[in-house]
């Protein structure tokens, strides 16, 4: 309840927002205190003042017989478009606003002992001498009428106003939200023209007892002003005042396997981006994701369902296709084993074949694509529930046309070793067709080498290159040599979280595996001796950074804490000088592989010495990204919250808050000033103007306010510039306003 003077009888009207289409926006409203009975003392001459009691009829209660959406027809009024100063590009021509009907001229009944009527004309335009006023900032609070007002709107979607008596209205002072505000003029006295039965067109000066409104508000900062430095700050007539403001709930709830919002905006590829999103996952959603993962893992071996074990937050980019691989039915290649040696016949004659012999040409079958494809996980931000506890998971899939180049040793066993059989007899055919079937071999050295094929340790081209924070897994085990003990950022269920993410892929990614030259020499007698490293060192996860000569960069702040190095991603090249370095999964895999030049010398039967040399090729990977695909638009079905319609079966119940995307800019989250553009010191969403001011432009994509979430409405720069503008996307299922608004440290909700 407002602390108004006892002589002032008022009611509260909740006025709902609207837009240029004429739609009602029930998540946007102003609570306006309107005076029903007001006593004032009006100075009519320098020496005289007159006590006046006015009774006003507003006609603003839809439940009463005298209701009129245009207010009292006996008044001259105009509609004041009150808009969000932080989210409105042009406050003089807003796209959305709260329409408050302001009195220019009013006839009121009252009494000074003679039952007179009064006609007052107010100077509402920018005439500063007409009023003595203070400009104040009114901030938002939750109130005791919020729930019942929501039910009234649900019952009547055409409801434009909701009215209660001031005695029934209370603000919850613990819910103060400085991010929602409006700046207004609070009049203390005013000059106006009026008349009564006794005095015609009398100039009046009236003092207003509005000190309580000043005490309940805050100092104005006047950072946003309208034409002539007015509206904002908003000037109403002296009989009504804004006492509470709400520019829409910031959050909505999506329901399991049911609801999603897909943006219509067609977002171009980019080499840099920054995005911010708030999310809150209930415990039951985490448990449901864990249960579906276990059911698949322990099941009959069916293909993994899309986004299995994930609570999705958002998906983006075009559908991701994976090529099917046949590991044993592809191209056949020949790997030749060459050796030279002399043969001794049993009768003492020496047979020396001319040239080198090619012994047992070895054929191997390379993995091959079958020509078939299957859909796999898209780019997403989500909560991975496959481990011991829920973890933040970021999965960014790059364009398929961006193929890396690679050279190096295969890990699929393409190299072969063909040992001479025990007994020292050569059982193949020699050059002249004579089959040697008897006699020991001469005590000459035997030498041969493996010519290893060069291909990738990974199926390049099977799936587009991918940037991730968590391990890529098959069943329970990572398959790319990433740290199996890596733990990402823990997500607390039933609690609001904030993610600020930037990725910069403007530089090529270049990594190399390790290369070791080694030899093993066994003595004539005694046990075999293992390999001795002549040069090089083994590739390990701890040394990836030393073999990463060029990298991409990821900046990530989770709950206002900037993450770097091993906390950033399990694909951070450890040991790299840049704490924000990152590469695609395949780049990391190559850098953790070791190729060998191995020579083994050992005695074999009859005193011969055998030397075997196997020479691999050092793995080298280079990737030049063309851009990160966000896509979206009707033909892509690719920019959705928490998913698009294509993945609606993977949706778990989740609450989402404000989303911002800036293309072409990557922000270092280690700089506190950059984080403060999105999250305040108190752990709440920062004003939208903060990020726009920091980056120097409006967000490319913006979903702000529960009303926009429900409509999949993008109010960012790309949608606004489209011809025709296309801010509204597709939405399905229940999408409901969720309170409280996002906050790291405040109330979290049920």
Secondary structure, 3 states (H helix, E strand, C coil): CCCCCCCCEEEEEEEEEEECCCCEEEEEEEEEEEEEEEEEEEECCCCCEEEEEEECCCCCCCCCCCCCCCCCCCCEEEEEEECCCCCCCCCCCCCEEEEEEEEEEEEEEEECCCCCEEEEECCCCCCHHHEEEEEEEEEEEEECCHHHHHHHHHHCCCCCEEEEEHHHCCEEEEEEEEEEEEEEEEEEEEEEEEECCCCCCEEEEEECCCHHHHHCCEECCCCCCCHHHCCCCECCCCCEEEEEEECCCCEEEECCCCCEEECCCCECCECEEEEEEEEEECHHHHHHHHHHHHHHHCCCCCCCCCCCCEEEEEEECCCEEEEEEECCCCCEEEECEEEECCEECCCCCEECCCCCEECCCEEEECCEEEEEEEEECCEEEEEECCCCCCEEEEEEECCCCCCCEEECECCCCCCCCCCCCCCCCCCCCCCCCCCCCCCCCCCCCEEEEEECCECCCCCCCCCCCEEECCCCEECCEECCCCCCCCCCCECCCCCCEEEEEEEECCCCEEEECEEEEEEEECCCCCCCCCCEEEECCCCCHHHHHHHEEECEEEEEEECCEEECHHHHCCCCCCCCCCCCEECCHHHHHHHCCEEEEEEEEEECHHHCEEEEEEECCCCEEEECCCCECCECCCCCCCEEECCCHHHHHHCCCEEEEEEEEEECCCCCCCCHHHHHCCECCCCEECCHHHHHHHHCCCCCEEECCHHHHHCCECCCHHHHHCCCCCCECEEECCEEEECCCCECCCCCCC
